[in-house]
Amino acid sequence: MDVSSHQGDVDWKSSWDKGARFSYVKATEGTHYRNPKFTQQYNGSYDVGMIRGAYHFALPDRSDGATQANFFVENGGGWSPDGRTLPPALDMEYNPYGETCYNMNQAAMTAWVKAFSDKVFERTKRHPVIYTSTSWWNKCVGGSVKFGDNNPLWVAHYNSTLGPLPVGFEFHTIWQWQAAGLFPGDQNLFNGKFEQLQRIATS
């Protein structure tokens, strides 16, 4: 599962009973927005037994990567080696407020993502998961830095088959395959066994 304030108060037990075992919860956007439902969603998923993590919706044209990373970590995007917390995640996608690539070229966008990733690693000792689509990433970021060497990939592709991955990634960790379905929010599949999911939440 992944949820934001759009889902409101989530009935976590219902989702657990239907088979959900992990979730990402939106924490922040830019440096101005905090999800008002974050506590209910982040703690609620944990309390019912899920492995969960927090994600940040990037607005690269508003402020630099390190600044947004600090805002994220200080407002829910931390990490602890408790076996129940997924690495913080960075949501990089089409600009909902304007030009697709936020009026940035690939070099500038690559530097932004790297600055965000480096700051999150500095503060949490985990490289953030990167959520994106192949089409947006290849157009706006490109492959001058092979982010797949350190950053797990959470790829969005609404189809019954996965399709090509973004440049710079050789495999995916999570596949967001459907915008709606059995659970509240988007529907996601982990690429592995539950024990592997637990390992990602541990180290």
Secondary structure as GFF3:
##gff-version 3
##sequence-region A 1 203
A	DSSP	beta_strand	2	3	.	.	.	ID=ss1
A	DSSP	three_ten_helix	5	7	.	.	.	ID=ss2
A	DSSP	alpha_helix	12	17	.	.	.	ID=ss3
A	DSSP	beta_strand	22	29	.	.	.	ID=ss4
A	DSSP	beta_strand	33	34	.	.	.	ID=ss5
A	DSSP	alpha_helix	38	47	.	.	.	ID=ss6
A	DSSP	beta_strand	51	57	.	.	.	ID=ss7
A	DSSP	alpha_helix	65	73	.	.	.	ID=ss8
A	DSSP	beta_strand	89	91	.	.	.	ID=ss9
A	DSSP	alpha_helix	106	124	.	.	.	ID=ss10
A	DSSP	beta_strand	129	132	.	.	.	ID=ss11
A	DSSP	alpha_helix	134	140	.	.	.	ID=ss12
A	DSSP	three_ten_helix	147	149	.	.	.	ID=ss13
A	DSSP	beta_strand	153	156	.	.	.	ID=ss14
A	DSSP	beta_strand	174	178	.	.	.	ID=ss15
A	DSSP	beta_strand	187	190	.	.	.	ID=ss16
A	DSSP	alpha_helix	194	200	.	.	.	ID=ss17
###
